[in-house]
């Protein structure tokens, strides 16, 4: 792509990118407990009992309540603590996919859930390193601006990635702009916001003549062989809308009432005395007499005189504020589809009661899983194409997701024992509450039977894919 064309593309996508980043940055601020109530303190929660010039209202406490992070991390922990197992009906390929996804696949999936909750969509990027190994990583959502087709398929036609980088020679930051297509990536750089200084970024890659394998210099275009743009979107919902906007207003109301309550508690300690016809002129003398003699001198003019000492205090509507805080907090967890940890009562609850407790969180997590399943399938197919597996685009992929929640294991085990004789080994292994990797569980069972009988009984064993072995 030429510089002139790239400049036009950057300009045309800036408004959409800026709007997206504004929403994402607001969600991130709330995730890090920097709610709007703390804007005056640059995002810092601060107790300030003497922050106002009003003699009756001196307190100006600004403490934010971190409901957003709690709700986001609840879903991420519930959905992604145990990463889903992937089955492509080939044991060797299953192991290769698991190895390629890596030991930290669960952590990366957790990060994708958090990014999607804050931005509405998360992004993963994959590539092949110099050693020929497949790699993938999580890209911050505020770096990505996708360009989709306008038809119903919404195919990803191109992708803009913009991020800052420090120039060690000048000590200044400049912007790098990547333009990705299904064939290559072109790199540009700029420092000015209007892109008048936009130029190609040379020296990014070495360019070789494929006929002579000679190094012909450095270029700013990197070709790839993926046949598609190597970025995968993990949307949070249909409209790619951040979770914060479901309940931001409720959090702001809670912060406002909560801090008003704290301010009143501080201000109620400030008692202002109103003196009428005080028989003196020195307030220091008045305070000394009040402290030592517990009496003060007043000038009275006779019957009906209003001479004396009154005090100005603040009345706190405790019950009204307590009720408002409780109802607002309950609404936050209802609209955020989470679980209020202060409402959880430990007991020997049945499986049905536990499911009811998690019902709202499960509904939200199931919706996220539905959108993440397609994205994860795309990542798995990219791994299969890299490994040159047969029919990577048409092969069936089965994902088994688990939930990190409280279970009544005894009840679940009893249910499994009652249906065991009518179920396959695969179904039992998947439903077993103490099993994390059902495929490994089946292999372990086969090994145990072989050790016990000295040979594999074909009538008692099943393949890992759940199909019976053929009798020999």
C-alpha positions, 0 to 999 in steps of 0.5 A: 500500500502506498503512503497516500492511500494509507494516510487516507485509510488512517484518517477515515478510520480514526473516528471509529477507532477513537470512539472505541478506545474511549469506551475501552479506556472508561471500562479499564478505569472502572476495572482499576477502581478509578470510577468517575467519583475520583476524577477530581483526584486523578483516579485516586480514592482519597479520604478528605474530611477538610476538603471543602470551604463550606463551614457546614459541609467540609468533608469531600471524601471520594472513594470508589467501589470496585464492583466492575472488576468483581463482576468481570473477574467473576465471569473470567474465573467461572468460565476460563479457570479450567480451559476447554478441552479440544477434540478433533477425533485424532489422538495425536492431533489432539495432543499436538493442539494441546501442546501448541496452545501451551500450559498458559492457555487458561491464563490467555483465555482468562485475559481474553474474557477480561478484554472482551468484557472491557472492550466488547471484543478481544483479539488474538494474533498468531504467527510462525516464529523463526524456528517454524513453531506456531505462536499466538498472543493477545493483542490489546483491543485499543490497538486494533481497528478491523475493516469488514465487508458490508454484506451479511457475511461480514468478512474481515477484509483488512485490519489496522493495528496502531501502537506507540513505540519508543525511539531509543535514539531520540527518546520520543514516542512515535506511532507504528501503523500496521496494515494487514491483508490476507497476503501481507503486512505493510508497516508505516510510522508517524509522529504527528496526529494528522499523519502529515509526516507518515512514511514507510517504516524501512528496516523492519524486515529483510527482503530476499530474492526467492530465485537467488536467495540473495538479501536485497535489502530491508523493506517494510512489507512482510508477506505471510502464507496464512491465506487469511488475516492472522487475527481472530476476534473474540466478541463478548456479545452480538453488538460487541458492547462492553459490560460496564454500560449495563450498570455504570449508572448504578455504580455511580449512584452507589458511589455518590450515596456512599460518599455522601454518607461518609461525608455526613459522618465526618461533618456531624462531628463539626458543631457550630455554636450560635451565640446571641447577646454574648457578654464578651468580645473575645472568642478565645475568652469564650472557649476558655470559660466554656472549657474551664468553668463550663459556663458562659456569660450572656447579656439578657434584656429581660422577658422574651429575650432570646439570648443564649447558645444554639448549635447547628448540626447535620441530621443523617437519614440513616435508614433511607440511605441504607435502604438505597445502598442495599437496593442499588447494590442488588441492582448492580449484581442483577444487571451485571449478572453476577453473584453478590458474595455477601449474600452467599450463605454456606450450607449443604445446598443441593445441586439445584439450589447451587445452580439457582445461585449461579443462574445469572452468571451461567447465563452470561458465561454461556453467551460468552462461550457461544461467541468464544467457541467460534473464535477458538475453532478458528485458532484450532484450525490455524494450528491444524493448517500449520501442522498440515493436518488433513481437511483442517477447515472441514474437520469436526471440532468438539470443545468441552467447557468446564465451570469453576463453581461450587458443586455438590460432588456427592450428588453428582457422583451418585447420579453418575453411579446410577446411570453408569451401566447405561452410559459410555466410558466417555460420557462418564469420564466427562461428567466425573466431578473429580476428573479434569482431563477426561481424555487422560482419564480414559487412557488411565482406565485402559492402563489399569485394566491392562495391568489387572487382566494382563491384556486389553479386554475389547468388551470393556474398553472404549477408544478415547473418542468414545467408539467401541474397539473392533473385536479381533 
